Structures are given as C-alpha cells and as structure tokens.
Amino acid sequence: MKKLLTILFVSASYLSLAQANIQLLDQYFDSLEKYNQGMGGIAIFEEGKIRYTTDMGYSSISPKVANSKKTKYRIGSISKTFTAVAIMQTIEEGKLSLDTKISTFFPSLPKADLITVEQLLRHRSGIYNFTDADNYFSFNQDSMKREDHLALFKKNGLVFPPDSTFSYSNSGYVLLAYILEDIDQKPYGKVIQDRIAKPLKLKSTYHAVAYDTRMKEAYSYAYNGTWMDASKTNGMLSMGAGSLVSHPRDLVRFFNALENGQLVSQETYNTMKTWKDDYGMGLFPIERNGLAGYGHTGGIDGFQSVLFVLPEKGVIVAYCANGVNQPRRSIVETALQFYFGEKTEPISFEQKVIELEEDQLEPLVGTYHNAKMKMSMEIRIKNGHLEAQADGQGSFPLDALNENTFIFNGAGIKLVFNEKAENSFVLYQNGFVLDFVRVNE
C-alpha cells in the first residue's frame, strides 16, 4: 500500500493528527486490504491541502498491479457533477439558460418542447432511464453514438409528465453532454478537459471510453471468495452521466475549486445547491452527525465512489473503489472518525470462527424476506451449523463469528441478526446492504 502524508507543523491539532490519527487510518486501510474488504483510494482535504491519502489493493489482479496515486478509477455518477458544472458555465456565458427547451437540440424527442435544461439537471424530465432496461447488460459494453441514444430514448418515451416528479435518470445527463458538444463544438471529453481538468491541472481526470491499462486505468472487481472481474461499461454509452475516470486526489481539488468560486460564481453554485426532492443540479445533500454537507456518489460496474464536503468542518473527502466488500459509506465514515479523533481504537477485519450450540442457533431458524429485491431466504440448521438458501439458488454454510454474526467467505457474505428482536437480519455482500425480515409462518 502506497501512502502520502502532507504534514505541516502549523498547529497542535495537525501534530496530533500526524502522531496518532494517521497511524490508525493506515492500520484501518491495511486491514481492509489484507482481509479483502476493499480496493481503491481515499483523499481527505482540509485548509487548502490534502491531509491524508492512500491507495489499497490492485488496479489489476492479473497481472498484479498495485493501486497508487497514479491509478485512474471510474467515478460513475460523480461525472454528473462535472457535467452540471460545465452546463452552468455555459449559462453564465449566456450560451444557454435553465429554461431552454431541449427541442432546441433534440426536436425529435417526445415532448421535447416541454422539457427544460433544468429538468434534465434535476432528474425531472420524465425521459426513460436507459440503465433501467431489463437487457441493459446485453448492450452496456457497446459504443453508442448520438443517434443511437436518441433512438433508444424515443422508443421508450416518457415515464411521467415533465417536472411532475423526481426520478433519477442517466439519460438526462447523456443529453446534457450532447448539449455541451453542440455549444462548444467539440467532443464531450474535450469540453471537460478545457473547462475543468486543464485549468485545475487535474491530470488523472478525463472522459474514458474503453479501458486502457496503459493509462493506469483500474479494472473493477466483485468479491466471491476471491476478486472476480466485473463488467466493463463503454464510456460512450454513459457519456456525461458516468464516463469519467479520476483519482480521489483530483476529486477533492475539483470540489475545493467549486467551493472557492474557481469554476462558477457563488450565485450559480448556490443555485446548484437548491434542493428539490433532495436533489440539486449535479449535487445532493448529505448529513453527518447533525452537520449538513453535499456532494455526489457514483457506481458503475464494480466501481463505487463518494465525494462530499462538510462546510462547517472545512473538510472534503473523496473515496474511489474498484473492489467493494465493505459498504463505501461505512469505509468513509470510519475514516472520518479516525481523522477527527472520534475513534481511537484500531479496527481489524480478521475473522475468528467460533462454534455455537444448536440451542443458540435455533432462535435464528426461519424464512426471511427482502421486500425491495422480492427475495426470500431460508435459514436452517444442518450438521450443527447454520445454512442459508435464497430463492432459486444453492444452499451455503454459515460460520459463526459470534451469536449474531455469520459469514460465508466463499461469496463474501455476512449476515448480522438483530440482537434485540429475533425477526430480522442484515446481509452484506460486495458493498450491498439488504434487510431481511422473518416471515410469519
């Protein structure tokens, strides 16, 4: 694991951070890597400097190439923040307005004369979200041109009247990317370079199409007892919505520039932070320990990312993962707890299996259901150990870490049963968190 620490001997607080908190952060990310809980990088920015940054795991499993400060991670929907900033720049330049109807650019789209640029930015256009397609993974690795996207959007029509509700749509940000191309008369990738990346000297940030390891771009992985290759979405398909690569070091600098008026005016930035149905324009609100913040998250293939600022703390954090076993929110939150000195004991992911008696297991037996995924899972005892089986899938054994926590390392699964009420458990796998409730029999 490669680390970089910038230590400025300017105050006792930073001396304290360097002497204790940094060691805990290092131990935490070392343990995440050692026990296959995640791969990726993080950066924490405060008072004009990156105070902590590290990378863990591998950008390529075979051949093995370690993640480093030069690795480029796909950042998924954090790309939308870049696209939104570029759009707001064109508005400040008088080349566009939030009220501009998209019929100006896409006259063939249904109800285009009723849909505005602002509605695209706020996910209120009603345009079908192409990543919701049942056959999405049959075409996600294909390159798409403007006419291909427009044909897809026309075919599926509107899912609700424009501005009647909020529904997250990658399609809207693809259209915003094409609007930028029309206004600047250059490809989207060049728009992002000229408007944002080059002025801020973000050398690891650009629009990526196919994966290119020569550029130190990371592959992404899912954990199933070992790290397995994840899908590889073509950047032309997700252009403007999820096609950028970057590194946490670049992302915190980008957000710092946004905070300090280097990209858009404060008035424009405030407009971007005007929430409607908990979403602004390429940004949404977050909360930590009662403190308000804002930023964006991203997920594409096996990549997951987080970027947000806590204005009252003056701290910006970015996390980019190309392999997820622990939920990204948990990793970022734990890192901040160490950084702020809220957590002072080290964390290890070493797992020691214990033996439980059948009478300790019996209260956990039953059928449980997850309403969101419409999935049921049976928990039973076999040969003195718990066993689980989901609908239409094979059974798998569960090893006990304690009376409430069980794991199946073969697929990176952890089940945590509710201690207070024996009627539910939470399943963790590849960064996903699913709640199951016992079905009354």
N, C-alpha and C positions, 0 to 999 in steps of 0.2 A: 504494500500500500504506500502510495506516494503522498506526502503531505507538504503543505506550505503554510507557514505561520508568520504573519507580519506582527512584530512586537514593537510597539512604540512606548518608550519609557516616559509617559506623559502624566500618568496618574496611578494612584494606588490601586484603583479598580482594575486597570488593564494589567498591572503587575500581578494582581491576584488571579486574573483570568489566565495569564500565561503560566502561572505556577501550579494551579490546581484544576481549573475547569477544562483547560486544553487537554490535560492528561486523561481526564475522564471521557472527553469527546473521542480522543484517539482510541482508548480502550473499547469504547462502545462500537465504533466503526470497525475496529479489528475483529470484535466478536461477531458482528453482523456478517463480515466476510468469511471468517473461519467456519461458521456454522451454517453457511449458505442461506442466510436470511435476506440478502440483497446484494445487488451490484449497481454501482453508479457513483455519483459525486454530489457534494454539497458545498455551498458557499454562504457565509454569514457576513453581512456588510454593515458597518456602523461608523458614523462620523468620517465619511469620505474614504474609508479603507476596507478592504477585505480582511476581517479579523480572524476568520478561520475558514479553511477549505481543505478538502481531502477527497480522494477517489478510492474506491474499493472494487475488487473483483476484476472482471475481464471484459474488454470490448469484443474479444473473440475467444471462444472456448477452444476451438481447433482451427488453426494453430493458436496456442495461448498467447494473447496479447493483453497486458495489464491495462486497465483504465488509468488515465493520467490527466493532468491539466490540459493536455492536447487533444483528448478524446472529444468527439462531437456526438452528442446524444440527440435523437429525435425528440422534440419537445411537445409534440401533439398540439393540443388546443391552446397552449400559450402562444402559438403562432397567431392566434386571433388578436391578441393584444398588439402585436406588431402591425398586423393588417389594419386594425382600428386606428392606431396612431397615424399611419400613412394616410388613411382616409381623412382624418381630422386635419392633417397638414394641408391636404388639397382644399378643404373647406376654408381654412384660414387664408389660403392663397386666392380665394374667390373662384375656384375652378369647379366647385361643387357645393351643394348645400344639403343639410339633413333632410330637407323637404323635397329634394329632387326625386322625381318618379323614375323607377328603373326602366320604364318604357323608353326612356331616352337611350338606353344601352341595349335593352333586350325586349324589343317590341313584340316578339312572338310568344313571350311567356304569358300564361293565363293571368288576367287581372293586373298586368304589369303597370297599367295606368293608375292603379290604386295603391301600389306598394312603393314605399319611400326608402331612401338610403338609411334613414334612422331605424326603420323597422328591420332591415337586414342586420344592422349592428346590434339591435336589441333582441333578436330571435323572435320577432313578432310579425313576420311577413306571411306566414302560412305556407311557405314553399316546403314541399316534401323534403325531409332529411334523408339523403340518399344512403347514409350509413345504417339506416333502419331497415334496408331491404333484406328480405329473407335470404336472398342469394348474394349478399354483399361479398362474402369471401370467395365467390367464384369470379369476381372481377376486380378485387381490391389491389391486385398486383399489376393490373393493366394500366397503360398510359392513356389518359383521356385528353382530348382537345376541347376547345370551347364548344364546338358543335355537338360533341358527344355529351357534355354536361347538360347543355340546353335541351337536347332531345330527351334526356333522362328526366329532367325537371318538368318538361311539358307533358311527358307521358303520364306522370304520377299526379299532376295537377296540384291544387291547393288542399291542405288538410284542414284549414279553418279560414274564415274571412280575415283579411289583413288587419292587424292591430287589435284583434278581438281577444287574444290571449298570448301567453308566452309558451313557446315550445322550442327547445334547443335544436338548432338546425345548422349542420355543417354546410349545407347547400348555400345558405345566405352569405357565408364568408368566402366561398368559392366565387360567387358572383361579385363580391366586393373586390376580390383580386383581379377579376376581369375589368372592372371599372377602373382600377388603378392602371392597368395596362393601357386602356383607352385614353385616359387623361395624360399619362406621362409618355405614351407612345414608346414603350419599352416593355420587355418581359417582366413578369412579377418579381422574379429573382433579382433583376437589376434595379427594380423600384426599391426593394428592401435594402439592397446594398447602398444605393445612392442616397436614400432618405434617412437611413438609420445606422446600418452597420459600419459604413466607412466613416461618417462624421464622428462616431463614438469609438472607432477603432476596435470594433468587435470582430476579431479575426476568426472566431470559431462559429460565427452565426451567418447562415445563408440558407437559401431555398435548395433543398436536395431532392433529386428525382429518384434515380436508382441508388442502391447502396454502393459506396465507394470506399473500400478499406484503405486505399492509397491516400485518402484524405483523413485517415484516422477516424472514420465514422464507425460507431459501435453497431454491432448486431444486438438484437434483443432476445431474451430467453425466458422460458417458463420453467418452474421447478417441479419435477415429477420424480423425486428420488435423486435426480441429477439435473443439471441445467440442459434443457432441450430447446432447439431452435424455435423461435416464434415466427409468425407471418411477417412478410416484408411488403408493406403497402407502397405503391408507387407514388412519388411526390406530386406528380401531375394530377392524380386523382384527388388529392387532398389539398391542392394549392390554395393558399390563403387561409385555410381552416386548420391545417395540421401538418404542414410540409417543411417547416424549418428545423434545422439542426442547430445546436448551440452547446454551451457548457455553463454550469452554474456561475462561474466567474464572469462570463459575459452577461448573463441574465441579471445579476444584481447591479451591474454597471448600467445596463439598459434601464432598469427601473429607477435607479438613482437619478439618471438623466431626465426621466419622465417626471420625477418628483421635483426636480430643480428647474423646470422650465426650459430645458435644452432642446426639447423635441416639439412641444406645443406650449401655448400660453397657459397661464394658470386658469384663466377663464374657460378655455377649451377643456383643460384637464378636469375641472370641476364638472363640466357637462358630461364628460365620460363617466364620472363617479355619481351621476344622478341615477339612483336605483329605481327600477320599475319591475315588480315581481322578482326582486332580489337579483337583478342583473342590470348592469350599466351598458357601456359600449366597449366591449373587449375586456371588461373587468367585472368582478362581483365582490360583494362584501364578505369578510371573514371575521371571526371573533376568537380571541384567545384570552382566557382568564378575565373576561369582562372588558378587555381592550378591543376597540374596533380597528380593523385593518381592511385591506382589499388586495386583490391580485387575481390570479387565474391558476387553474390546474390543467394538466394535459394527460392524455393517454392514447397511444397508438401502437398497435402490435403488442410487444411485450414491454414497451416503454411506458413509464409513468413519471410525471413531473409536477412540481409545485413552485410557485413564485408569488410571494406576497410581502407587503410592508406593514409594519406596526408603527404608525406615525408617532404615537406618544412615546415609544421606546427609541425611535430613530433607527430601527433595525429592519433590514431587508434580508430575506432568506430565499435561497433557490436550491431545489433538490431535483436532480435528474437521475432516474433509474433505468437501467437496461435489463434488470432482473429483479423481480419482486417476490418476496416471500412474507415479509412483514408489511402491513399496510403503510403506505407512504406517509399518511398523516401521523401515524404513530412514530415513525422514524424522525420526522421533522420536529414533532412536539418534544420527543425525548432529547433531541439535540439542543433545542432551545432551553429545556430545563437545565441541562448541563451548562450551557453557555451563560445563562442568567444566574447560575448558582442555586437554582431551586432544587436540584437533585444533587446529592453529594456522595452517594454510594454507587460504585460501578455496577454495570449490568452485564451479565454473561448469558449467552444463548445455549450454553452447554446443557444438554438434556439428560437427566439421570432417570432411567425407567425403574419403577418400583412394582412390587406385587401387592395386589389387593385381594381381600377375601370376597367370596361370592355375595355374602350378605351386604358388603359395601357397594357392590355393583348392581344388585337387584333393583334399588330405587331408580336407577337410570334407564332401565329397560322399558321400551315402548316404541311407538311410532310417532315421529315428529314431522312437522310440515313447514315449509318456507312458502309463504303466500306470494311473494314477489316473483320467485322463479317457478312457482307451481310445482314444487318438488317435495316428495316425501322421503324420509329416511327411517329405516328400522334399526333400532339399537337392541341387540340381544346378547346373551352370554353363550359362549362356545368354548369348551375345554377350559373353563375357569377364567376366561378373559372376555372383554367386550369385543363385539364385532359389529360393524355397520354395513348397511347396504341401502343405496339410493335406488329410486325407481329405474328399472331397466338396466341396472349396472351390476357388476360383480361385487361380492362382499369383500371387505378388507378388515384386518385385525387392528385393534386399538391398544396401544401400550400406555400405561398409566404413568403420569409424572407426579400426580397427587390424586386425591379423591375426586377432584372435579375436572382435571385437565388430562386429555388423552391425545396421543399423536399417532399418525401413520406416516412414517418417514418416506415410505415408498412413493408417496404422491405429495409430500409436503403439506399434509393436512393436520390441523389441530382443532380439537373440539373442547370447548370450555363450557361446562354445565353450570347453570345458575345455582349458587350456593344456598340461597335463601328459599328458593321455590323449585322443587324438583319437576319442573314442567317445561324447561327450555334449555337450549344450548346455543352457542355461537360457533360457527365453523369458519376457520381462517384457512385460506389457500391462495397462493400466488398474489397476495395483496388484497384479495377479495374478502369481504366480511358478510356472512349470511346468518340471519337469525332464524332459528327453528323453534317451533312451539309444539308441545306434546298434543297429540290428537286424543280427545276423549273417546275411550273405547267402551 
